Amino acid sequence: MAGAWRYPTAALLICLAAWHFGVQIFNVPTYLVPSPAAVAERLWSDRYFMLWHATVTLLTTLGGFLLSVLIGVPLGMLLVWSRVLERAIMPLLVVSQAFPKVAIAPLIVIWFGLGALPKILIAFSVAFFPIVIATIAGMKSVETDMRDLARSMQASAWKTFRKINLPFALPQIFSGIKVAVAFSTVGAVVGEWVGADAGLGYLLLWSNANLDTPLLFSVLILLMLIGLALYYAVEAVESWALPWHVSMRGDELRLT
């Protein structure tokens, strides 16, 4: 496990070194690109202030993400189960993704107010579509021979779903969930841009308006950390739920 972090750690150190020496060599002003030391100093000096705003964004992200999973996975299964519903609803879902979320966000704020709910809904609107698509693809990937075998053994519809359909679909469902957890962070920030007095999205706008570049970089780093933490949390759940799948045994297969 420790070896898995060797390459990203090395890449991160190289990027930090290039950033540090590039700023020093070319004498870049702080208001354009601050040095890594300046960003680290800002992160430390305002740690409690930024932690509060990061917590607000994290809760919004989790709310939108969990809502997208709770709605996206059953909806994808429902569309596979009913061809009529798929033909009726799928075009609407595709059209809903054609609208820029920055353009729709003000409407959601007008309809639902300035609390946490509209921001969660904006994060949900960004995150749920990949889950629906991945669920549909996963449910349709079940081999016909497996379904025929279940019917020949007179398995009930529920048992066929639990023992065959769902296990076959889970790898693709988790792929969609991992995409969605990254998108939900973007949705939370967009929601905070439109109407908020707290959160990392609010801090991005404030730092940009005041040319506070060290703060802006600090917020970007916190967003990156939130995204990484949520992604690897989902990956850990996937490893626990799918220890048998080839994607979870990739390192073992490469060693052999």
N, C-alpha and C positions, 0 to 999 in steps of 0.2 A: 504493500500500500504506500509506503514511504517513497518507493521508487517512482510511483505514478506522478508525484509532485515535483520530481527532479527537473523535468524539462520545462514546465510552466514557470517554476521558480527561477530557473536560469534565464528564460526569456524575459521575465519581469525585471530581473536585475540588469540585463542588457539594456532594456528600454529606459529604465531609470537613469542608468549611466549616460546613455545618449542624450536624454532630456537634460540632465544636469550640466554636462560639458557643452552641449549645444547652446544653452542659455548663456553660459560663461564665455564661450569663444566668440559668439556673435553679439554679445552684449545686448541681449533682448530686454526691453523694458518690462518691468513687473506687470504693468497694466495690460501688456500683450500676452506674455507667457511667463508666469512666475516660476521660480526654481522649485524643485521637489522639496528643498528644505523649507521654503516659505509656505508651501502648501501644508507640509507636516506640522509646522509651527502653528498655522491657523487651525488645523484640525485639533491640535492639543489645547490651544488657548480657549477655543470656543466649543469644547467637547460636549459640555452639558447642553448648551444651546442647540447644537447640531443633532445631538442624540434625541432631543425632544422632537424636532422636525422629522428626523429619520423614522422615529417610532410612528408618527402620524402617517407617513407615506407607506411604511411597512404594513400597518393595519389596513389601510385602504387597498393596498396590493393584494393582501391575503383575502380580504372580503371579495374583491372582484374575481380573484382566481378560484376560490372555493365555489362561488356562485356559478362560474363558468363550467366547473367540473360537474356540479350537481345538476345543471340543466343540460350541458352539452352532451354528456355521455348518454343519458336516457333519451334525449332527442335524436341522437345519431342512431341508436338502436331502434327507436320507433320508426324512423324513416326507412330503415332496412326491412323492418317487419311489414310495412305497408307501402306498396308501390304507388298507390294513389296519393298518399301523404307526401311521399318523396317528390313526385311530379308537381304537386301543388306548392310545397313549402320550399324546396331546394332553390328554385329561381329567386324567391324572395330573400333567402339567406345570402345568396351571391350578390344580389343587388344591394343589400344592406352593407356589404363590405366595400362597395364602390364609393360610398360617401366618405370623405375625409373625416376622421373623428374630431379633428380640431374644429370643423365646421358644425358638426352635430352637437358638440359639447355644450355650447351656450344654450341650445334648446333644452337639453336635459337639465341644466341648472335652472332655467326658467320654470320648467314643469315641476321639478322636485325640490327646489329651494337651494340654500347654500350650505346645508349640513354635509354629513359624510355620505349619505345615500347617493346623491348624484355622482360623486367621484367613484364610488364603488360600481355604479352602473356603467360609467364610462370605461373603467378598467374591464368590466365584464364584457362590454360590447367589442372590445379589442381582442379579448382572450378566448371567447367561446367558439368562434368559427373554426380554428385549427382543431379543437377537440371534436367538434361535430364531424368534420371531414375525416379525421383519423379513425373515429369510431365506425363510421360508415365503411371505410376501406378495410378496417380490421374485421368487421362482421362479415363482409363479402368475401374475405380471403379464406374462409373455412372451406376445406376441400369437400367436394360433393360426395366422395367416397366415405368420408367420416360421417356425414349426415345419413347416407344410405345404411351404414353400419348401425347407427343408433336406431334407425327405423326398423331394421331387421331384428334388433334385439328388443323391440317394443319398448324402448325408453320413452318416458313422458317428455312433453315439450320442455318442462322446467328442467328436468335432468339433462336433456340434450343441451340446453342453453348453459347450464352450470358446468357440465363436464367437457363439452366440446366447443361450443360457440365462443363463450367468454374466454377460456384459456387461449384459444387461437387468436382472438382479437386483442388481448391485453397488450402484447408488445407494441402494436401500432397505436393503441389508445395512449399508452405511456409516451410514445413519441409526440403525439399531439399535446399531451399535458405539459411536456417539457418546453415545447414551443410557447404554449399558452402562459406559462409562469413567467417567461421573459416578456411577453407582450403585455401582461397585466401590470408590470412595473411602468411600462411606457404609458398605458392608459391612466394609471394613477397620477403620473406627472402631468399629463394633458388635462385631467380634471382639476388639478391644483393650479394650472395656468389660468383656467377660465374664471374660477371664483374660489379663493381660499385665503386664509390669513395664517396658515401653518402648513408645514410639509416641505419636502425638498423641492418640489416644483415651484412653490411660492418663493423659496430662497433663490432658485435659479433666476426668476424674473427680477427679484430685488437686487441681486448681485450684478446682473446685466445692466439694470437701469443706473446703478451707482458705480459702474466700472470697477467693481470689487472682484478682480480676476482670481486672487487666491481663494476667496470664498466660493467662487464659481467652480474652480477645479476641485475644491474640497467636497462640494455637493456631488459633482460627477463621480468622484471616488466612492462616496457613500452609496450612490445609486448602483455603481458597479458591484460593490460588496453585497448589497441586498440581492441583486440579480444572481450573483454567484452562489450565495447561501441558499436561496430558494431553489435554484436549479439542482444543486447537489443534494438538497433535501429530497426533492422528487426522485432523483437518481438512486438515492439510498432506499427509498420506498420501493422503487422498481426492482432493485437487487434483492430485496427481501421477498417481494411478491413473485418474482420470476427467476428463481435461482437455476431453473432448468433450461432457460432459453439461451440460444447460442450467443446472443449479444452480451449476456452476463458471463459467458465463459470465453470471451474473445482472447484474453491474455493467456489462458491455459492452452487454447488451440494454437496460438502463435508459438508458444514454447515447444509444442510437439512438432 
